[in-house]
Amino acid sequence: MKAINLQTTENIEIQGPLLISPTLFEDERGFFFESWNQLSFNNLVQRKVNFVQDNHSKSTLGVLRGLHYQLNPNAQGKLVRCINGEIFDVIVDLRIKSKTFGKWSGANLSQKNQKELWIPEGFAHGFLTISKSAEIVYKTTNYWSRGSERAIIWDDKKISIDWPTEAINFKSPLLSLKDMNASTLEKAILNSEIF
């Protein structure tokens, strides 16, 4: 298992999240890799992580889910991978004391590249489906909590995420009602809904 630190568009390294590439054993029969190993993962992130819930979602081309997060004490770390299709996966740093606060980073996760994204607590997370359909599985370090759940609007001008919507011939992504009505980063700061 290899991991790299994510960077913002200004090439500032974001501390915490990791893009993980598993060791893949491939031949003419197919492939094998360890998709989860507690000891290896804890060594990689340099702390003990306890996952309590697994989630699985399927989305069609152009669907954007996010930018979601949960407030303390129910904040969630997530380990995300795409097991079918391809997504553009995005994180936004919501840790007010971080030098990368309000900055974003993105990575393509796909069935082909088998990469996983570790998103520690303190980040908003979202993704855009860039294949005909995509299935995502992810582990969380805390249970879902309706009262703690928050969302930042996908096209927040302060964050300015460069979503690849034109590459998939979508000027605007397909959103849930909840995501259409998500907060701005500015409102989240005013309401103390950050970390």
N, CA and C of each residue as an Amber inpcrd file, in Angstrom:
protein
   585
   0.8360000  -1.1680000   0.0000000   0.0000000   0.0000000   0.0000000
   0.8930000   1.2480000   0.0000000   0.6660000   2.1390000  -0.9620000
   1.4120000   3.3950000  -1.0410000   0.4230000   4.5400000  -0.8930000
   0.8820000   5.6650000  -0.3520000  -0.0090000   6.8160000  -0.1820000
   0.7300000   8.0990000  -0.4990000  -0.0270000   9.0690000  -1.0440000
   0.5370000  10.4020000  -1.2670000  -0.3790000  11.4300000  -0.6090000
   0.2200000  12.5380000  -0.1800000  -0.5490000  13.6420000   0.3820000
  -1.2130000  14.4100000  -0.7500000  -2.4140000  14.9060000  -0.4970000
  -3.1120000  15.7060000  -1.4930000  -2.6190000  17.1390000  -1.4440000
  -2.7730000  17.8460000  -2.5640000  -2.3600000  19.2380000  -2.6460000
  -3.5040000  20.0800000  -3.1830000  -3.4820000  21.3670000  -2.8260000
  -4.4630000  22.3090000  -3.3580000  -4.0270000  22.7070000  -4.7700000
  -4.8720000  23.4740000  -5.4490000  -4.5010000  23.9440000  -6.7910000
  -3.3180000  24.8960000  -6.7410000  -3.0280000  25.4460000  -5.5570000
  -1.8570000  26.3220000  -5.3910000  -0.6160000  25.5240000  -4.9940000
  -0.7090000  24.1930000  -5.0970000   0.3820000  23.2830000  -4.7310000
   0.7830000  23.3910000  -3.2670000  -0.1980000  23.6460000  -2.4020000
   0.0240000  23.6190000  -0.9600000  -0.4450000  22.2550000  -0.4790000
   0.4090000  21.5500000   0.2300000   0.0650000  20.2190000   0.7150000
  -0.9880000  20.3090000   1.8170000  -2.0190000  19.4840000   1.7260000
  -3.0580000  19.4170000   2.7510000  -2.6840000  18.3000000   3.7160000
  -2.5520000  18.6450000   4.9830000  -2.1850000  17.6620000   6.0000000
  -3.3900000  16.8140000   6.3890000  -3.2500000  15.5020000   6.3830000
  -4.3000000  14.6010000   6.8450000  -4.8200000  13.6490000   5.7840000
  -5.4610000  14.1640000   4.7230000  -5.9990000  13.2510000   3.7000000
  -4.8750000  12.5600000   2.9340000  -5.1620000  11.3380000   2.4720000
  -4.1840000  10.5740000   1.7130000  -4.8650000   9.8870000   0.5320000
  -4.1840000   9.8820000  -0.6020000  -4.6200000   9.1080000  -1.7590000
  -3.8150000   7.8130000  -1.7280000  -4.5140000   6.7060000  -1.5620000
  -3.8740000   5.4150000  -1.3160000  -3.9780000   4.5240000  -2.5560000
  -2.8290000   3.9630000  -2.9380000  -2.7910000   2.9880000  -4.0370000
  -2.4510000   1.6270000  -3.4440000  -3.3360000   0.6420000  -3.5920000
  -3.0430000  -0.6820000  -3.0430000  -2.0020000  -1.4140000  -3.8890000
  -1.3860000  -2.4110000  -3.2930000  -0.4870000  -3.2900000  -4.0370000
  -1.3550000  -4.2890000  -4.7900000  -1.3100000  -4.1990000  -6.1180000
  -2.1820000  -5.0010000  -6.9780000  -1.3960000  -6.1680000  -7.5710000
  -1.9350000  -7.3680000  -7.4540000  -1.3460000  -8.5570000  -8.0620000
  -2.2370000  -8.9300000  -9.2460000  -1.6770000  -8.7880000 -10.4540000
  -2.4670000  -8.9530000 -11.6660000  -1.8110000  -9.9630000 -12.6030000
  -2.6380000 -10.7750000 -13.2470000  -2.1570000 -11.6480000 -14.3160000
  -3.3090000 -11.9040000 -15.2800000  -3.1370000 -12.8730000 -16.1920000
  -4.1620000 -13.1110000 -17.2100000  -5.4900000 -13.5850000 -16.6160000
  -5.4880000 -14.0610000 -15.3700000  -6.7160000 -14.5340000 -14.7220000
  -7.5390000 -13.3930000 -14.1140000  -6.8810000 -12.2450000 -13.8540000
  -7.5520000 -11.1340000 -13.1800000  -6.6100000 -10.4540000 -12.2060000
  -7.1230000 -10.0740000 -11.0390000  -6.2750000  -9.3830000 -10.0640000
  -6.6980000  -9.7360000  -8.6460000  -5.8100000  -9.3980000  -7.7100000
  -6.0870000  -9.5230000  -6.2790000  -5.4030000  -8.3640000  -5.5830000
  -6.0820000  -7.7930000  -4.5810000  -5.4290000  -6.8460000  -3.6810000
  -6.1800000  -6.8030000  -2.3640000  -5.4690000  -6.3960000  -1.3180000
  -6.1040000  -6.2030000  -0.0190000  -6.7890000  -4.8480000  -0.0410000
  -8.1120000  -4.8360000   0.0230000  -8.8270000  -3.5600000   0.0230000
  -8.9190000  -2.9850000   1.4240000  -8.7050000  -3.8120000   2.4290000
  -8.7360000  -3.3090000   3.8030000  -7.8620000  -4.1640000   4.6950000
  -6.9900000  -3.5060000   5.4680000  -6.1490000  -4.1600000   6.4560000
  -5.9630000  -3.1580000   7.5870000  -6.5320000  -3.4470000   8.7440000
  -6.5250000  -2.5180000   9.8870000  -5.1140000  -2.0840000  10.2780000
  -4.2210000  -3.0340000  10.4280000  -2.8620000  -2.7270000  10.8620000
  -2.1300000  -1.8590000   9.8440000  -2.1910000  -2.2330000   8.5670000
  -1.5180000  -1.4540000   7.5190000  -2.0750000  -0.0360000   7.4500000
  -3.3980000   0.0790000   7.5470000  -4.0240000   1.4020000   7.4710000
  -3.6100000   2.2720000   8.6550000  -3.6600000   1.7230000   9.8620000
  -3.2570000   2.4990000  11.0440000  -1.8170000   2.9810000  10.9230000
  -0.9330000   2.1250000  10.4070000   0.4650000   2.5210000  10.2000000
   0.5670000   3.6420000   9.1660000  -0.2410000   3.5520000   8.1260000
  -0.2210000   4.5490000   7.0530000  -0.6690000   5.9250000   7.5520000
  -1.7570000   5.9590000   8.3250000  -2.2940000   7.2460000   8.7930000
  -1.7090000   7.6610000  10.1450000  -0.8940000   6.8060000  10.7130000
  -0.1690000   7.0600000  11.9580000  -1.0840000   7.3440000  13.1450000
  -2.1950000   6.6170000  13.1930000  -3.0870000   6.6370000  14.3520000
  -4.0310000   5.4530000  14.2510000  -4.6670000   5.1250000  15.3810000
  -5.6270000   4.0210000  15.3760000  -6.9730000   4.5650000  14.9060000
  -7.4990000   3.9640000  13.8440000  -8.7820000   4.3780000  13.2860000
  -9.7720000   3.2330000  13.4690000 -10.9580000   3.5800000  13.9650000
 -11.9910000   2.5800000  14.1690000 -13.1760000   2.8980000  13.2580000
 -13.3830000   2.0810000  12.2340000 -14.5230000   2.2680000  11.3430000
 -15.7390000   1.5410000  11.9230000 -16.9100000   2.2060000  11.8780000
 -18.1160000   1.6500000  12.4880000 -19.2430000   1.3890000  11.4860000
 -19.0900000   1.8950000  10.2570000 -20.1790000   1.7700000   9.2820000
 -19.6020000   1.7110000   7.8780000 -20.1900000   0.8650000   7.0280000
 -19.8530000   0.8130000   5.6040000 -21.0580000   1.2950000   4.8100000
 -20.8240000   2.1240000   3.7990000 -21.8860000   2.6380000   2.9310000
 -21.5800000   2.2770000   1.4830000 -22.6310000   2.1690000   0.6700000
 -22.4940000   1.8140000  -0.7370000 -23.5060000   2.6550000  -1.5020000
 -23.0480000   3.4000000  -2.5060000 -23.9790000   4.1910000  -3.3140000
 -23.6950000   3.9590000  -4.7920000 -24.7520000   4.1440000  -5.5900000
 -24.6230000   4.0480000  -7.0370000 -25.1750000   5.3390000  -7.6240000
 -24.4750000   5.8920000  -8.6080000 -24.8930000   7.1430000  -9.2410000
 -24.7130000   7.0430000 -10.7470000 -25.5310000   7.7870000 -11.4770000
 -25.4250000   7.8250000 -12.9320000 -24.5640000   9.0110000 -13.3600000
 -24.2030000   9.0350000 -14.6380000 -23.3740000  10.0930000 -15.2010000
 -23.9270000  11.4720000 -14.8500000 -23.0490000  12.3410000 -14.3600000
 -23.4330000  13.7180000 -14.0660000 -23.9900000  13.9600000 -12.6790000
 -24.1760000  12.8980000 -11.8950000 -24.6640000  13.0750000 -10.5180000
 -23.5270000  13.5860000  -9.6520000 -23.8300000  14.6290000  -8.8940000
 -22.8710000  15.1720000  -7.9280000 -23.4780000  15.0170000  -6.5420000
 -22.7350000  14.4010000  -5.6570000 -23.1640000  14.2390000  -4.2610000
 -22.1770000  14.9990000  -3.3920000 -22.7060000  15.9140000  -2.5760000
 -21.8280000  16.6570000  -1.6760000 -22.0670000  18.1380000  -1.7680000
 -21.3150000  18.8190000  -1.0280000 -20.1430000  18.5100000  -0.2170000
 -20.6060000  18.2480000   1.2220000 -20.5390000  17.0190000   1.6890000
 -21.1270000  16.6060000   2.9610000 -20.0930000  16.4930000   4.0720000
 -20.5640000  16.7300000   5.3010000 -19.7520000  16.4960000   6.4920000
 -20.6680000  16.4580000   7.7050000 -20.1370000  16.0030000   8.8190000
 -20.8720000  15.9950000  10.0790000 -20.0720000  16.7550000  11.1190000
 -20.7800000  17.5130000  11.9450000 -20.1530000  18.2990000  13.0010000
 -19.7590000  17.4180000  14.1870000 -18.8220000  17.9160000  14.9950000
 -18.4700000  17.2580000  16.2530000 -19.6820000  17.2760000  17.1750000
 -19.9010000  16.2980000  17.9990000 -19.0120000  15.1670000  18.2760000
 -19.2340000  13.9770000  17.3360000 -19.9850000  14.1900000  16.2680000
 -20.3000000  13.1060000  15.3400000 -19.5410000  13.1990000  14.0210000
 -18.4360000  13.9310000  14.0100000 -17.6350000  14.0720000  12.7860000
 -17.2140000  12.6910000  12.2870000 -17.1050000  12.5790000  10.9640000
 -16.7490000  11.3000000  10.3510000 -15.4560000  11.3990000   9.5490000
 -14.5870000  10.4270000   9.7470000 -13.5180000  10.1710000   8.7980000
 -14.0770000   9.1720000   7.7970000 -13.6050000   9.2220000   6.5450000
 -14.1210000   8.3220000   5.5140000 -12.9730000   7.7280000   4.7070000
 -13.1170000   6.4680000   4.3520000 -12.1980000   5.8050000   3.4350000
 -13.0360000   5.4130000   2.2200000 -12.7990000   6.1070000   1.0890000
 -13.6740000   6.0190000  -0.0850000 -12.9630000   5.3150000  -1.2350000
 -13.7140000   4.4420000  -1.9280000 -13.1990000   3.8600000  -3.1680000
 -14.3300000   3.6240000  -4.1440000 -13.9940000   3.6210000  -5.4090000
 -14.9600000   3.4190000  -6.4840000 -14.7560000   2.0040000  -7.0200000
 -15.7760000   1.1660000  -6.8790000 -15.6240000  -0.2360000  -7.2810000
 -16.1790000  -0.5170000  -8.6780000 -16.8760000   0.4840000  -9.2510000
 -17.4030000   0.3240000 -10.6030000 -17.5390000   1.7120000 -11.2220000
 -16.9640000   1.9250000 -12.4100000 -17.0280000   3.2290000 -13.0470000
 -15.9360000   4.1610000 -12.5600000 -16.2280000   5.4820000 -12.6140000
 -15.2160000   6.4810000 -12.2340000 -15.8950000   7.7220000 -11.6820000
 -15.2530000   8.3010000 -10.6600000 -15.7220000   9.5500000 -10.0650000
 -14.5790000  10.5310000  -9.9360000 -14.9340000  11.8150000  -9.8660000
 -13.9860000  12.8470000  -9.4740000 -14.3300000  13.1620000  -8.0320000
 -13.4570000  12.7790000  -7.1110000 -13.7020000  12.8740000  -5.6780000
 -13.0250000  14.1250000  -5.1200000 -13.7410000  14.8590000  -4.2780000
 -13.2630000  16.1610000  -3.8010000 -13.3590000  16.2610000  -2.2850000
 -12.3510000  16.8980000  -1.6930000 -12.3760000  17.2440000  -0.2750000
 -12.1890000  18.7490000  -0.1340000 -12.7540000  19.3040000   0.9390000
 -12.5630000  20.7200000   1.2750000 -12.1780000  20.7870000   2.7470000
 -11.0940000  21.4680000   3.0410000 -10.5960000  21.5970000   4.4060000
 -11.4690000  22.5900000   5.1790000 -12.1290000  22.1060000   6.2370000
 -12.9850000  22.9540000   7.0770000 -12.4000000  23.1620000   8.4690000
 -11.0950000  22.9090000   8.6120000 -10.4260000  23.1030000   9.8990000
  -9.9240000  24.5420000   9.9630000 -10.5870000  25.3720000  10.7580000
 -10.3570000  26.8120000  10.7830000  -8.8930000  27.1840000  11.0650000
  -8.1800000  26.3840000  11.8280000  -6.7860000  26.7030000  12.1670000
  -5.7810000  26.1350000  11.1760000  -6.2620000  25.4560000  10.1520000
  -5.3840000  24.8540000   9.1540000  -4.9140000  25.9180000   8.1610000
  -3.6790000  25.7830000   7.6920000  -3.1660000  26.7250000   6.6760000
  -3.8620000  26.5240000   5.3340000  -4.5780000  25.3900000   5.1910000
  -5.3040000  25.1340000   3.9430000  -6.8240000  25.2530000   4.1400000
  -7.2570000  25.9600000   5.1910000  -8.6890000  26.1230000   5.4440000
  -9.3950000  26.7050000   4.2110000 -10.5130000  26.0820000   3.8160000
 -11.2860000  26.5480000   2.6670000 -10.7290000  26.1200000   1.3220000
  -9.5960000  25.4400000   1.3190000  -8.9870000  24.9590000   0.0770000
  -9.5240000  23.5720000  -0.2590000  -9.4640000  23.2290000  -1.5370000
  -9.9680000  21.9380000  -1.9890000  -8.8880000  21.1580000  -2.7140000
  -9.1300000  19.8620000  -2.8300000  -8.2810000  18.9930000  -3.6390000
  -9.1760000  17.8960000  -4.2110000  -8.8020000  17.3850000  -5.3560000
  -9.6050000  16.3470000  -5.9980000  -8.7430000  15.2600000  -6.6080000
  -9.3380000  14.0920000  -6.7680000  -8.6380000  12.9550000  -7.3780000
  -9.6570000  12.0630000  -8.0770000  -9.2290000  11.4690000  -9.1770000
 -10.0810000  10.5000000  -9.8580000  -9.9380000   9.1460000  -9.1630000
 -11.0730000   8.5770000  -8.7800000 -11.1120000   7.2310000  -8.2250000
 -11.8960000   6.3790000  -9.2120000 -11.3820000   5.2010000  -9.5110000
 -12.0630000   4.3780000 -10.5060000 -11.8540000   2.8960000 -10.2420000
 -12.6850000   2.1360000 -10.8960000 -12.5710000   0.6830000 -10.8960000
 -11.2160000   0.2850000 -11.4760000 -10.7190000   1.0720000 -12.4090000
  -9.4630000   0.7560000 -13.0840000  -8.2370000   1.0550000 -12.2190000
  -8.2130000   2.2400000 -11.5670000  -7.0080000   2.5900000 -10.8070000
  -7.0180000   2.0530000  -9.3740000  -8.1730000   1.6180000  -8.8580000
  -8.3170000   0.9970000  -7.5360000  -7.8540000   1.8810000  -6.3760000
  -7.7070000   3.1880000  -6.6010000  -7.2280000   4.0780000  -5.5390000
  -8.3220000   4.3220000  -4.5070000  -7.8830000   4.5930000  -3.2860000
  -8.7830000   4.9100000  -2.1800000  -8.4020000   6.2780000  -1.6340000
  -9.3810000   6.9960000  -1.1310000  -9.1240000   8.3070000  -0.5470000
  -9.4720000   8.2820000   0.9280000  -8.4830000   8.5660000   1.7700000
  -8.6940000   8.7020000   3.2100000  -8.9850000  10.1750000   3.5000000
 -10.1700000  10.4180000   4.0770000 -10.6010000  11.7770000   4.4100000
 -10.8140000  11.8250000   5.9150000  -9.8890000  12.4270000   6.6570000
 -10.0780000  12.4800000   8.1110000 -11.2050000  13.4410000   8.5010000
 -11.5880000  13.3940000   9.7600000 -12.5720000  14.3180000  10.2940000
 -12.0930000  15.7490000  10.0380000 -13.0360000  16.6670000   9.8010000
 -12.6670000  18.0600000   9.5670000 -12.7240000  18.4780000   8.1110000
 -13.1930000  17.5820000   7.2330000 -13.2620000  17.8690000   5.8060000
 -14.6740000  17.6400000   5.2830000 -15.0860000  18.4750000   4.3170000
 -16.3010000  18.1990000   3.5510000 -15.8900000  17.3090000   2.3870000
 -16.8280000  16.4770000   1.9190000 -16.5190000  15.5100000   0.8770000
 -17.6510000  15.4680000  -0.1480000 -17.2790000  15.3440000  -1.4090000
 -18.2680000  15.1830000  -2.4680000 -17.6340000  14.5260000  -3.6770000
 -18.4860000  14.1010000  -4.6180000 -17.9450000  13.5270000  -5.8460000
 -18.9040000  13.7420000  -7.0000000 -18.3230000  13.7550000  -8.2050000
 -19.0600000  13.8550000  -9.4490000 -18.8420000  12.5660000 -10.2300000
 -19.9370000  11.9440000 -10.6770000 -19.8300000  10.7220000 -11.4840000
 -19.4520000  11.1090000 -12.9100000 -18.3210000  10.5740000 -13.3890000
 -17.8310000  10.9470000 -14.7140000 -17.8500000   9.7670000 -15.6910000
 -18.4490000   8.6620000 -15.2780000 -18.6690000   7.5230000 -16.1700000
 -20.1770000   7.2970000 -16.2740000 -20.5840000   6.3720000 -17.1400000
 -22.0220000   6.1230000 -17.3470000 -22.7430000   5.8720000 -16.0250000
 -22.1040000   5.1630000 -15.1320000 -22.5740000   4.9960000 -13.7560000
 -21.3540000   4.6700000 -12.9090000 -21.5050000   4.8040000 -11.6040000
 -20.3940000   4.4950000 -10.7000000 -20.9500000   4.0000000  -9.3740000
 -20.2330000   3.0500000  -8.7860000 -20.5840000   2.5680000  -7.4580000
 -19.4400000   2.8900000  -6.5090000 -19.8200000   3.4830000  -5.3860000
 -18.8570000   3.9270000  -4.3860000 -19.1070000   3.1410000  -3.1030000
 -18.0410000   2.6810000  -2.4820000 -18.1470000   2.0970000  -1.1400000
 -17.2220000   2.8920000  -0.2320000 -17.6970000   3.1510000   0.9720000
 -16.8380000   3.8790000   1.9030000 -17.1370000   3.5160000   3.3410000
 -16.0650000   3.5010000   4.1210000 -16.1270000   3.2380000   5.5530000
 -16.1770000   4.5800000   6.2790000 -16.8810000   4.6200000   7.4250000
 -16.9230000   5.8440000   8.2250000 -16.5170000   5.5510000   9.6670000
 -15.9380000   6.5500000  10.3060000 -15.4820000   6.4060000  11.6850000
 -16.5660000   6.7730000  12.6940000 -17.7100000   7.2190000  12.2220000
 -18.8240000   7.5420000  13.1060000 -20.1130000   7.2180000  12.3740000
 -21.1770000   7.0180000  13.1310000 -22.4750000   6.7170000  12.5390000
 -23.1030000   7.9750000  11.9580000 -24.0030000   7.7860000  10.9890000
 -24.7330000   8.9080000  10.4140000 -25.5840000   9.5410000  11.4960000
 -25.6130000  10.8790000  11.5110000 -26.3860000  11.6230000  12.5060000
 -27.0990000  12.7700000  11.7990000 -28.4220000  12.6750000  11.6980000
 -29.2070000  13.7080000  11.0090000 -28.9450000  15.0980000  11.6010000
 -28.8900000  15.1970000  12.9240000 -28.6970000  16.4940000  13.5690000
 -27.3220000  17.1060000  13.3680000 -26.3330000  16.2780000  13.0440000
 -24.9600000  16.7600000  12.8560000 -24.5990000  16.9570000  11.3900000
 -25.4380000  16.4440000  10.5030000 -25.1410000  16.4800000   9.0680000
 -25.2250000  17.9080000   8.5240000 -24.2340000  18.2770000   7.7150000
 -24.2000000  19.5910000   7.0670000 -23.7060000  19.4050000   5.6350000
 -23.9070000  20.4400000   4.8100000 -23.4240000  20.4010000   3.4220000
 -23.0530000  21.8100000   2.9790000 -21.9990000  21.8930000   2.1960000
 -21.5650000  23.1340000   1.5480000 -21.9520000  23.0100000   0.0740000
 -22.4680000  24.0850000  -0.4990000 -22.9180000  24.0730000  -1.8880000
 -21.7440000  23.7540000  -2.8270000 -22.0090000  22.9300000  -3.8130000
 -20.9730000  22.4030000  -4.7130000 -20.2360000  23.4830000  -5.5000000
 -20.9240000  24.6100000  -5.8050000 -20.2990000  25.6510000  -6.6370000
 -19.9940000  26.9220000  -5.8480000 -19.6930000  26.7620000  -4.5600000
 -19.3700000  27.9080000  -3.7040000 -18.2280000  28.7180000  -4.3320000
 -18.4490000  30.0040000  -4.5110000 -17.4590000  30.8780000  -5.1740000
 -16.1810000  31.0330000  -4.3530000 -16.3000000  30.9890000  -3.0290000
 -15.1120000  31.1180000  -2.1730000 -14.1680000  29.9250000  -2.3200000
 -14.7520000  28.7530000  -2.5310000 -13.9430000  27.5340000  -2.6600000
 -13.4830000  27.3490000  -4.1020000 -14.3790000  27.5870000  -5.0500000
 -14.0710000  27.5740000  -6.4760000 -13.4900000  26.2380000  -6.9760000
 -14.2390000  25.1740000  -6.7570000 -13.8090000  23.8430000  -7.2090000
 -13.9230000  23.7630000  -8.7300000 -12.9070000  23.2070000  -9.3450000
 -12.8810000  23.0290000 -10.7960000 -13.4570000  21.6540000 -11.1490000
 -14.7910000  21.5240000 -11.0380000 -15.4560000  20.2630000 -11.3620000
 -15.3480000  19.9940000 -12.8700000 -15.1060000  18.7740000 -13.2970000
 -14.9710000  18.4750000 -14.7340000 -16.3300000  18.2800000 -15.4260000
 -17.2380000  19.2390000 -15.2710000 -18.5860000  19.1100000 -15.8420000
 -18.5800000  19.1940000 -17.3620000 -17.7250000  20.0160000 -17.9320000
 -17.6950000  20.1430000 -19.3960000 -17.1650000  18.8770000 -20.0570000
 -16.2690000  18.1900000 -19.3760000 -15.7040000  16.9510000 -19.9290000
 -16.7630000  15.8620000 -20.0800000 -17.8380000  15.9550000 -19.2940000
 -18.9070000  14.9580000 -19.3950000 -20.1620000  15.5540000 -20.0450000
 -19.9890000  16.7240000 -20.6830000 -21.0710000  17.4110000 -21.3970000
 -22.2560000  17.7830000 -20.5030000 -21.9490000  18.1820000 -19.2630000
 -22.9590000  18.6760000 -18.3300000 -22.5590000  20.0790000 -17.9070000
 -23.4030000  21.0680000 -18.1660000 -23.1030000  22.4210000 -17.6820000
 -23.3760000  22.5080000 -16.1930000 -24.3760000  21.7790000 -15.7560000
 -24.7330000  21.7440000 -14.3440000 -24.9720000  20.2890000 -13.9530000
 -24.4270000  19.8510000 -12.8210000 -24.5900000  18.4570000 -12.4160000
 -26.0050000  18.1630000 -11.9120000 -26.3070000  16.8910000 -11.7660000
 -27.5790000  16.4400000 -11.2120000 -27.4320000  16.3630000  -9.6920000
 -28.3060000  17.0950000  -8.9800000 -28.1900000  17.2290000  -7.5260000
 -29.4570000  16.7920000  -6.8180000 -29.3120000  16.3550000  -5.5720000
 -30.4800000  16.1170000  -4.7230000 -30.9940000  17.4730000  -4.2490000
 -32.2240000  17.5170000  -3.7680000 -32.8060000  18.7420000  -3.2290000
 -31.9690000  19.2560000  -2.0580000 -31.5220000  18.3350000  -1.2150000
 -30.6880000  18.6970000  -0.0630000 -29.4050000  19.3990000  -0.5240000
 -28.7650000  18.8560000  -1.5630000 -27.5120000  19.4440000  -2.0380000
 -27.7400000  20.7650000  -2.7770000 -28.8950000  20.9090000  -3.4260000
 -29.2270000  22.1910000  -4.0720000 -29.3690000  23.3100000  -3.0520000
 -29.8310000  22.9640000  -1.8470000 -30.0770000  23.9490000  -0.7950000
 -28.9690000  24.0080000   0.2420000 -27.8080000  23.4890000  -0.0920000
 -26.6930000  23.4710000   0.8540000 -26.2010000  24.8870000   1.1580000
 -25.5130000  25.0150000   2.2570000 -24.9900000  26.2960000   2.7460000
 -23.7550000  26.7350000   1.9490000 -23.4130000  27.9950000   2.0700000
 -22.1220000  28.4740000   1.5660000 -21.0920000  28.3030000   2.6790000
 -19.8290000  28.3480000   2.3280000 -18.7670000  28.2930000   3.3320000
 -18.8870000  29.4840000   4.2730000 -19.2000000  30.6440000   3.7280000
 -19.3390000  31.8510000   4.5450000 -20.4150000  31.6870000   5.6220000
 -21.5680000  31.1200000   5.2350000 -22.6430000  30.8860000   6.2260000
 -22.2130000  29.8540000   7.2610000 -21.5050000  28.8130000   6.8190000
 -21.0340000  27.7910000   7.7490000 -20.0930000  28.4060000   8.7880000
 -19.2420000  29.3320000   8.3600000 -18.3320000  30.0190000   9.2840000
 -19.1400000  30.8640000  10.2670000 -20.1020000  31.6440000   9.7580000
 -20.9350000  32.5130000  10.6070000 -21.7240000  31.7090000  11.6300000
 -22.1730000  30.5200000  11.2330000 -22.9650000  29.6580000  12.1290000
 -22.1130000  28.7170000  12.9690000 -20.7900000  28.9100000  12.9270000
 -19.8470000  28.0380000  13.6570000 -20.0490000  26.5700000  13.3010000
 -20.2760000  26.2860000  12.0200000 -20.4800000  24.9170000  11.5520000
 -19.2440000  24.4150000  10.8130000 -18.0950000  24.6620000  11.4170000
 -16.8080000  24.2020000  10.8910000 -16.0250000  23.5880000  12.0360000
 -14.7910000  23.2340000  11.8060000 -13.9940000  22.5480000  12.8260000
 -12.9000000  23.4340000  13.4000000
